[in-house]
Amino acid sequence: MKNMTRKLLLLFAVLSLPLAGLAQPGKITAPDLKIPALTLSNGVKMPALGFGTFTLKGDTAEKSVATAISLGYRLIDTAAIYGNEEAVGAGIRKSGVDRSTLFITTKLWESDAGYENAKKVLETSMKKLGVKYVDLYLIHWPRGDIKGSWKAMEALYEAGKAKAIGVSNFEPEQLKELMKTARIKPMVNQIEFHPFFQQKAAQEANEKLGIKVQAWSPFAQGRNNLFTNPTLQAIAKKHNKTVAQVTLRWEVQNGLSTIPRTSERAEMAENLGIFDFTLDAADMEKISTLDTKTSLFPEWRKK
């Protein structure tokens, strides 16, 4: 992400942005950006593009969240295990944007699995975030007392503490097992999804169940030299866009929601610039050939 080509493109992106809070004739300011939404099975609208906060801590997390919201992001993703919910909440308040316009996601970590724990942990998360409800609450990994955790998720949803509930990193067979006892089916499954690990079978399985897929680590954290990949670079040049924008556009055109993370304002702005172009069938086919069918994060998939 830090290669020189991208930095030059980011410089031009920043120079072309209007000053915050100052409207310019004939231009749409970032806060007016209309990000498309996916409709969940319960009717809740989830933005197709959001802002991730994994690894962002303290003042950096607070400033990044406030900046992202000022640029037009409305979906903010965090998790208990990230250790930044308080900073994320501070950033939300610092932004000055009305809570009702935001879509806030947090997640239940595996060590807190179980019915009573899951309920208590969400109360703690909401207190740290400074909110009375979250828009999406996820089971972070399919580990521990999954049935007990999901029973708690259902109770929290019915109590209005979570406007939508779902899972993360659940494979098709694990979803089928969960559905055997679930009264309310998951509305979202957040999974690893990027050009090098496209999980087509998993996406199809979720779609058949009416579960929306959200991509974590949409840039694969730059692994496999994503930002200098020749195929992605050629497509980016064709559309006068960056590799980052092509990657996010590809994910959105696949029907996913995606949550890129950065602490750089210029990159936040760059990532928003994906709704004024479309990848054609040839582009989509070329990107499909990059699939290695292997996770690039084996260290996170420990059992």
Legacy VTK file of the C-alpha trace (Angstrom):
# vtk DataFile Version 3.0
C-alpha trace
ASCII
DATASET POLYDATA
POINTS 303 float
0.000 0.000 0.000
2.955 2.246 0.512
4.476 1.903 -2.935
5.525 5.050 -4.753
2.967 4.766 -7.543
0.088 4.757 -5.129
1.541 7.652 -3.149
1.670 9.822 -6.284
-1.912 8.943 -7.140
-2.956 9.732 -3.589
-1.288 13.136 -3.803
-3.363 14.004 -6.853
-6.493 12.692 -5.084
-5.894 14.926 -2.073
-5.200 17.988 -4.201
-8.468 17.450 -6.039
-10.574 17.140 -2.894
-12.611 20.139 -1.699
-11.651 21.567 1.667
-13.663 20.005 4.471
-16.897 21.847 5.049
-16.520 24.127 2.028
-18.821 23.440 -0.880
-17.472 24.196 -4.337
-19.728 25.085 -7.289
-20.337 22.124 -9.539
-18.752 19.611 -7.177
-20.193 17.146 -4.680
-18.531 17.348 -1.293
-17.524 14.046 0.289
-20.194 14.059 3.037
-22.838 14.163 0.273
-21.513 10.916 -1.207
-24.273 8.334 -1.546
-22.847 4.910 -0.810
-25.097 2.090 -2.077
-26.526 -0.263 0.519
-27.230 -3.961 0.724
-30.624 -4.913 2.131
-30.320 -7.583 4.813
-32.927 -10.305 5.234
-34.686 -8.292 7.946
-34.841 -5.127 5.818
-31.925 -3.329 7.490
-29.720 -1.400 5.049
-25.960 -2.048 5.302
-23.568 0.204 3.342
-21.666 -1.572 0.568
-18.495 0.263 1.599
-17.425 0.863 5.169
-14.405 1.698 7.292
-12.426 -0.989 9.119
-10.480 -0.307 12.315
-8.427 -3.462 12.896
-4.993 -2.540 14.396
-5.964 1.135 14.833
-5.434 2.161 18.459
-5.849 5.157 20.755
-5.575 8.620 19.238
-4.909 7.161 15.785
-8.164 5.199 15.898
-10.134 8.185 17.199
-8.767 10.545 14.559
-9.145 7.989 11.760
-12.779 7.266 12.569
-13.658 10.953 12.821
-11.886 11.659 9.524
-13.540 8.726 7.760
-16.983 9.885 8.833
-16.208 13.457 7.739
-15.356 12.124 4.268
-18.640 10.255 3.954
-18.197 6.793 5.473
-21.164 5.652 7.510
-20.334 2.009 8.285
-17.729 1.704 11.048
-16.444 -1.792 11.887
-14.730 -2.737 15.143
-14.532 -5.716 17.521
-14.013 -6.375 21.197
-10.690 -8.103 20.523
-9.353 -5.028 18.674
-9.136 -3.186 21.980
-10.239 0.075 20.368
-13.975 0.356 20.991
-13.520 3.341 23.327
-11.360 5.145 20.760
-13.820 4.300 17.985
-16.647 5.686 20.113
-14.634 8.859 20.761
-14.077 9.235 17.023
-17.776 8.856 16.345
-18.601 11.578 18.861
-15.820 13.782 17.533
-17.288 13.554 14.028
-20.461 15.306 15.171
-22.561 13.117 12.880
-25.904 11.933 14.223
-25.750 8.364 15.540
-28.862 7.384 13.609
-27.043 7.891 10.298
-24.269 5.448 11.196
-23.986 1.682 10.891
-21.794 0.403 13.735
-20.529 -3.184 13.854
-18.775 -4.975 16.697
-17.996 -8.620 17.357
-18.011 -11.275 20.076
-14.596 -12.852 20.669
-14.242 -16.615 21.132
-13.170 -16.422 24.797
-16.504 -14.743 25.567
-18.617 -17.407 23.853
-21.783 -18.608 25.572
-25.221 -17.284 26.366
-24.574 -15.157 29.449
-21.134 -13.986 28.355
-22.320 -12.869 24.936
-25.031 -10.685 26.460
-22.691 -9.142 29.033
-19.944 -8.461 26.504
-22.257 -6.552 24.186
-23.308 -4.340 27.097
-19.612 -3.652 27.739
-18.979 -2.950 24.055
-21.892 -0.535 23.866
-20.686 1.302 26.957
-17.211 1.663 25.438
-18.653 2.813 22.117
-21.035 5.192 23.857
-24.112 3.847 22.080
-27.419 2.318 23.138
-27.450 -0.226 20.330
-25.213 -1.563 17.567
-26.331 -2.024 14.003
-24.608 -5.373 13.592
-23.292 -7.843 16.167
-21.201 -10.783 14.930
-19.783 -13.992 16.356
-16.133 -13.349 15.447
-15.023 -16.966 14.904
-16.938 -20.292 14.925
-15.385 -21.448 18.168
-16.522 -22.175 21.699
-20.193 -22.411 22.680
-21.615 -21.335 19.317
-25.168 -22.417 20.123
-25.181 -20.488 23.382
-23.682 -17.433 21.714
-26.265 -17.495 18.944
-29.111 -17.871 21.435
-27.802 -14.691 23.082
-27.546 -12.977 19.701
-31.197 -13.744 19.060
-32.188 -12.362 22.466
-30.152 -9.190 21.923
-31.704 -8.726 18.499
-35.221 -9.143 19.846
-34.428 -6.672 22.631
-33.291 -4.064 20.083
-29.698 -4.042 21.320
-28.536 -5.171 17.880
-30.416 -4.131 14.737
-28.925 -7.089 12.874
-26.944 -10.170 13.883
-24.553 -12.414 12.062
-21.337 -14.366 12.063
-17.780 -14.082 10.828
-15.516 -16.718 9.307
-18.239 -19.375 9.235
-17.807 -21.951 6.491
-20.886 -23.384 4.692
-20.990 -26.543 6.818
-20.739 -24.502 10.013
-23.610 -22.323 8.843
-25.740 -25.385 8.137
-25.017 -26.703 11.625
-25.959 -23.369 13.195
-29.187 -23.214 11.204
-30.351 -26.509 12.713
-31.067 -24.837 16.064
-31.271 -21.129 15.182
-34.645 -19.410 15.464
-33.317 -16.396 13.560
-30.862 -16.965 10.758
-27.668 -14.901 10.465
-28.030 -11.805 8.294
-24.328 -11.287 7.544
-21.228 -13.469 7.284
-17.966 -11.506 7.311
-15.217 -13.531 5.629
-11.765 -13.177 4.082
-12.377 -12.079 0.501
-9.949 -10.495 -1.943
-8.639 -11.202 -5.471
-6.329 -13.968 -4.224
-8.976 -15.761 -2.127
-12.374 -15.357 -3.752
-14.382 -18.024 -1.896
-16.941 -18.408 -4.668
-18.515 -21.557 -3.211
-18.842 -19.889 0.198
-20.420 -16.806 -1.353
-22.945 -18.934 -3.241
-23.792 -20.914 -0.106
-24.420 -17.722 1.864
-26.543 -16.263 -0.918
-28.731 -19.385 -0.990
-29.372 -18.901 2.737
-30.175 -15.218 2.274
-27.015 -14.165 4.135
-25.068 -11.158 2.889
-21.291 -11.500 2.647
-18.930 -8.802 3.873
-15.231 -8.828 2.968
-12.583 -8.406 5.632
-9.039 -7.516 4.602
-10.216 -6.599 1.086
-6.644 -5.709 0.047
-5.170 -8.833 1.676
-3.073 -6.341 3.660
-0.982 -5.960 0.514
0.145 -9.592 0.625
1.077 -11.307 -2.656
2.090 -7.813 -3.842
-1.530 -6.934 -4.537
-0.844 -3.255 -5.248
1.725 -4.076 -7.932
-0.110 -7.027 -9.472
0.181 -6.635 -13.290
-3.412 -7.710 -13.975
-4.868 -5.267 -11.468
-2.527 -2.508 -12.627
-3.603 -2.966 -16.251
-7.284 -2.788 -15.329
-6.631 0.272 -13.159
-4.853 2.017 -16.035
-7.720 1.190 -18.378
-10.213 2.962 -16.096
-7.848 5.719 -14.929
-8.201 4.387 -11.398
-5.910 2.882 -8.765
-5.444 -0.790 -7.939
-7.149 -0.154 -4.599
-10.198 1.314 -6.326
-10.375 -1.532 -8.840
-10.155 -4.085 -6.029
-12.946 -2.497 -4.002
-15.085 -1.997 -7.105
-14.654 -5.682 -7.964
-15.833 -6.679 -4.487
-18.878 -4.405 -4.619
-19.786 -5.675 -8.101
-19.638 -9.189 -6.678
-22.507 -8.168 -4.391
-20.434 -7.794 -1.234
-20.007 -5.133 1.398
-16.353 -4.325 2.059
-14.480 -2.618 4.896
-10.998 -1.347 3.951
-8.866 0.088 6.739
-6.318 2.880 6.692
-5.190 5.730 8.935
-4.314 7.931 5.939
-6.895 10.542 4.925
-5.798 10.410 1.288
-6.313 6.645 1.160
-9.725 6.977 2.818
-10.707 9.435 0.080
-9.235 7.221 -2.620
-11.237 4.218 -1.412
-14.468 6.182 -1.717
-13.869 6.783 -5.426
-15.363 3.536 -6.681
-18.896 4.506 -7.597
-18.250 6.451 -10.804
-17.028 3.554 -12.953
-17.906 -0.062 -13.700
-15.726 -3.059 -14.402
-16.790 -4.852 -17.570
-17.128 -8.614 -18.052
-13.568 -8.891 -19.358
-12.217 -7.113 -16.276
-14.168 -9.373 -13.955
-12.960 -12.474 -15.789
-9.313 -11.391 -15.577
-9.587 -10.789 -11.846
-11.212 -14.195 -11.382
-8.001 -15.811 -12.669
-6.054 -14.404 -9.697
-7.807 -16.720 -7.238
-5.326 -18.993 -5.444
-8.166 -20.681 -3.549
-5.996 -20.436 -0.443
-6.256 -18.130 2.569
-3.449 -15.617 2.909
-3.975 -15.498 6.679
-3.352 -19.040 7.952
-2.155 -17.606 11.263
-5.691 -16.389 11.965
-7.284 -19.748 11.189
-5.869 -21.672 14.112
-8.285 -24.133 15.643
LINES 1 304
303 0 1 2 3 4 5 6 7 8 9 10 11 12 13 14 15 16 17 18 19 20 21 22 23 24 25 26 27 28 29 30 31 32 33 34 35 36 37 38 39 40 41 42 43 44 45 46 47 48 49 50 51 52 53 54 55 56 57 58 59 60 61 62 63 64 65 66 67 68 69 70 71 72 73 74 75 76 77 78 79 80 81 82 83 84 85 86 87 88 89 90 91 92 93 94 95 96 97 98 99 100 101 102 103 104 105 106 107 108 109 110 111 112 113 114 115 116 117 118 119 120 121 122 123 124 125 126 127 128 129 130 131 132 133 134 135 136 137 138 139 140 141 142 143 144 145 146 147 148 149 150 151 152 153 154 155 156 157 158 159 160 161 162 163 164 165 166 167 168 169 170 171 172 173 174 175 176 177 178 179 180 181 182 183 184 185 186 187 188 189 190 191 192 193 194 195 196 197 198 199 200 201 202 203 204 205 206 207 208 209 210 211 212 213 214 215 216 217 218 219 220 221 222 223 224 225 226 227 228 229 230 231 232 233 234 235 236 237 238 239 240 241 242 243 244 245 246 247 248 249 250 251 252 253 254 255 256 257 258 259 260 261 262 263 264 265 266 267 268 269 270 271 272 273 274 275 276 277 278 279 280 281 282 283 284 285 286 287 288 289 290 291 292 293 294 295 296 297 298 299 300 301 302
